[in-house]
């Protein structure tokens, strides 16, 4: 009798653990797919100035690799990609004053993918943006 009661408890709990693990894995897969798509989009839209390795071009285009600016406010990346930047900024202690045009033709999904690639690959931040998060961030852009 005790063994039967124990089985009635263990089996449902085990199934619940398996189910929750599968759900968590789906999020990881979405994130991995987004980062992979972001790599392609980054090469097409960003690498000419920021270089494929994210190190930028000295005194002209700031590095994205290990960027203190992005680490301090990762949510800002969606606005930067969409609206570009004008004026002086300081990244990792170096002043940059080269204008960056906005990539207004990119969809929220594409901006999310680039953001996920840059923040996870170049800055080792465990972040994930989707189209909804990007759209919300765009509404807050200054």
Secondary structure, DSSP 8 states (H G I E B T S, - for coil): -HHHHHHHHHHHHHHHHHHHHHHHHHHHHHHHHHHHHHHHHHHHHTHHHH-TTS--BTTTB---TT-HHHHH-GGGHHHHHHHEE-S-EEETTEEE---EE--TTS-HHHHHHHHHHIIIIIT-------HHHHHHHHHH--
